[in-house]
Amino acid sequence: MRLAINIDHVATLRNARGGEEPDPVTAAQVAELAGAEGIVCHLREDRRHIKDRDVRLLRDVVKTRLDLEMGATEEIIKIAFDIVPDFVTLVPERRQELTTEGGLDVAGQKGFLRGVIAEFHNHRIPVSLFVDPVPAQIEAAKEAGADMVELHTGEYANARRERDIQECLVAIKQAATLGKSLGLGVHAGHGLNYVNTRPVASIAEIDELSIGHAVITRAVFAGLDRAVREMLSLVKSS
């Protein structure tokens, strides 16, 4: 299983002062040197953290795989065509949200997404869809032409009762198994941290975990290199 590090919150900290530090591009390089096998960034319409220049620089320096998270809007799609990341992850996006709050309703907009995905494929860019671990959404992702799905683990991460936690894990496992049976790559992420990652990392059908906030938070106290290595150890030993 691969570990991809989301460096959005490094940019959030930089933007709080309007300066140049800390640099998310440097963070990506440190994460890769520490063993991360992918870098994730989300270019939002409101540019609240990652900026256009960051994405262009990341494309130049990332040596593993660059995953550009994005809403399926005309402006951001054009930037993706210009940058050509290793793949894109299409996510729902609302301006008032603090972070992505749930998966795409692929089943409800399959026709639209099929067209968008076809455009990306014309530019030789693979597409992942960020979806809730629900069979209908996984099946719709396949029908829309997606190459991968990223399973939204937020409900699992927010669960507090053991029964709810186990139910969420079962749903994630079943969704991952279904995705694999349909020939999709399977990623997972959102809300994963140093306490709750191991059970998800133990699901063999998941190819990659995308983790950001927990690692950057840990880095404040322990340093980014150590924070990435500690998370990588959790993922690889599960």
Secondary structure, DSSP 8 states (H G I E B T S, - for coil): -EEEEE-HHHHHHHHHHTSS-S-HHHHHHHHHHTT-SEEEEE--TT-SS--HHHHHHHHHH-SS-EEEEE-S-HHHHHHHHHH--SEEEE----TT-SS--S---TGGGHHHHHHHHHHHHHTT--EEEEE-S-HHHHHHHHHHT-SEEEEE-HHHHH--SHHHHHHHHHHHHHHHHHHHHTT-EEEEESS--TTTHHHHHT-TT--EEEE-HHHHHHHHHH-HHHHHHHHHHHHHT-
